[in-house]
Amino acid sequence: MIGVPDPELGEAGHAFVVPDGDLAPSVEELRDRVTEELPPFCAPRSVDVVDGLPFVGIGKVDRKALRARHDTIKPALAGR
């Protein structure tokens, strides 16, 4: 999950989900699952379903690559 600009909150969580099988969860399903274990403010406000996550050399998720992906895709969608 990364933080993305949000007009209401200043910044909100955005999740990248790699589905297990053919069906990807909806934002509502993901939020419900997260809030079973954590407070509601920890749940993401938006979700992108991806085929896989980028990793850096030591095996951690490459958040810079996720940020670049989000920043590249979302403005293109907003212009539609």
Secondary structure, 3 states (H helix, E strand, C coil): CEEEEECCCEEEEEEEECCCCCCCCCHHHHHHHHHHHCCHHHCCCEEEECCCCCECCCCCECHHHHHHHHHHHHHHHHCC
